[in-house]
Amino acid sequence: MKSNITGWKHIYSFTLKQVLKSKTYLISYIILVMIVLVSMPIASKLLFANTEDENSPSPIDKVYVNNMTSLTDIEFSDINNITSFKHITFEPMIMDYDTLVEHITDKENASAILDISEENGSYNLHLSMVKEGPIKRSHLQRLGDALLTDFTNTRMEYLGISREQLALLQTPVLSKVTMTDINGAEILEEDTSISSSEYWFVYGILFFVMMTTMLTGTQVATSIASEKSTRVVEYLLITVKPLALMIGKVLAMLTAAMIQMLSMVAALFISNMISASFSYKDKSLLSQLLPSDLFNNINIVNIILCILLVFLGLLFYAVLAGIAGATVSRLEEINEGLTLFTMVSLVGVYIGLGAANTLIGAGTNAFVVFAFLFPLSSPFVLPGAILVGNASLPIVALAIALELVLIILLFRFVAKIYETLILHNGNTIKLKQLFQISKSV
């Protein structure tokens, strides 16, 4: 076996240097990192462009109240106790509606009109503003929420209901169904389901690993097929064995992909920190969109375990893609050769997606544990599950062990057939033929 892999380091260093120096790799690397760097600030700018600080003064200076209800003496005095609304004055509407609109448009574009109507026992509050002015819809929404609260309190006072009684009436009633044993003691069942935020976090990591796997596999297969079609591989085989050639190329491509992946992760963290400067709360985008307790399980040990799982998954799929690239003789046939690689990858991805959907609904069950341990799906779903705290250390250790076993078996299979594949010229070799070759060698 040693003689079969002798020289792989030379192939590895040579291939890695060629990949890192290639314009295609450098351009794609720079573009991907730049996209990730600007993604968070742009998203933060778009999401919070019209959002303002709750304590900032409202641009509304005056509100004309058009009270068309049976309720009288509505003053909205509590509104002035709110910091951002303390400067607003409320005046009853004396002039007719059209004249008031014209007056506001010409002289008081920082004023708004509040219509209060009553119909079938229900009340409607409607705020209006002029199109050209400092007031925006978000400003009306903030003031409208405060007015609704104040108006509700006023109604309760008319009905003789105090605010303490109103708070008691509005207190939510919660019900809980529990199981007890024969002695009446509650049987506690651990809730292993994940929240929607955790689901999208797991899904995001799964999608990222899937894209990296597909990109790496395609690059490996294309490189091997290209060298076969240009007959460069024949010159390389003069100094090294076919298996050493494949190991060196796969590891080189995998290293280049890991450099891209880790750089994008680092760029994502930097981008997230930059996004804080585009938020009025001076908080990063992820800290505002995601629950604060989502990252409680992100520590150095879990990160190392996730990177190891992803690396082993990429290694397995890269070797599989290397076999696919060796089964074709011309670069034009690469898509046909990658059929097996694509099918196996999709099986792992769909099992991982199924496990993620199960986690958000029913929590951890037999299918989820299977997805965590199954070598085809564990690199996709298990890293995210580790980071949200839904995978125990024994499960992770067993998944890594099974992944290593699968990779060893795959390399033993490759050792038997790769020399035949790399020297093959002709029609694309099918899966059945691969097993026949492995038995005959």
Number of C-alpha atoms within 10 A of each C-alpha: 9 7 10 15 18 16 18 21 17 16 23 22 15 14 21 21 13 13 17 17 11 11 11 10 16 14 10 12 20 13 12 16 20 15 15 20 23 17 17 24 22 14 14 23 18 12 12 15 12 11 14 16 11 13 10 10 17 22 19 24 18 17 20 20 19 19 18 13 13 7 12 9 8 14 15 17 12 16 20 14 10 13 13 19 21 15 16 17 17 20 14 15 16 10 10 9 12 9 10 16 19 13 14 19 17 10 9 17 22 19 25 22 23 21 17 17 15 14 8 5 5 7 13 12 15 12 18 16 22 19 10 10 15 14 20 15 12 12 17 19 12 15 17 16 11 16 18 14 13 17 19 13 18 22 13 14 13 11 9 10 13 14 14 9 12 14 10 10 10 9 9 8 6 5 6 4 5 10 10 11 8 6 6 8 10 11 10 9 8 7 9 16 19 23 16 14 15 23 20 16 18 25 20 14 19 24 16 13 22 21 12 19 26 19 13 24 31 22 20 29 29 24 20 28 28 21 20 22 16 12 13 12 18 14 10 14 16 9 13 18 18 26 25 24 28 26 22 23 28 32 23 24 24 24 19 19 22 18 14 20 18 12 16 21 15 15 20 20 16 15 24 23 19 20 24 21 16 20 21 13 14 13 17 21 24 16 15 14 10 15 12 10 9 16 14 10 16 13 10 9 9 18 15 12 19 21 15 15 24 23 19 20 24 25 23 25 25 28 25 25 29 29 26 31 34 31 31 30 27 20 19 13 16 22 17 15 25 22 14 17 23 18 11 14 20 16 13 21 23 15 22 27 21 15 26 27 18 18 23 18 14 13 18 19 13 9 14 23 16 17 26 27 23 21 24 22 25 30 34 32 30 32 27 24 27 21 23 23 17 18 19 10 12 9 16 22 14 14 23 23 14 16 23 18 13 17 20 13 12 14 18 13 16 22 20 18 22 24 19 17 22 25 16 16 16 9 11 20 18 15 12 8 11 19 13 11 16 16 11 8 10
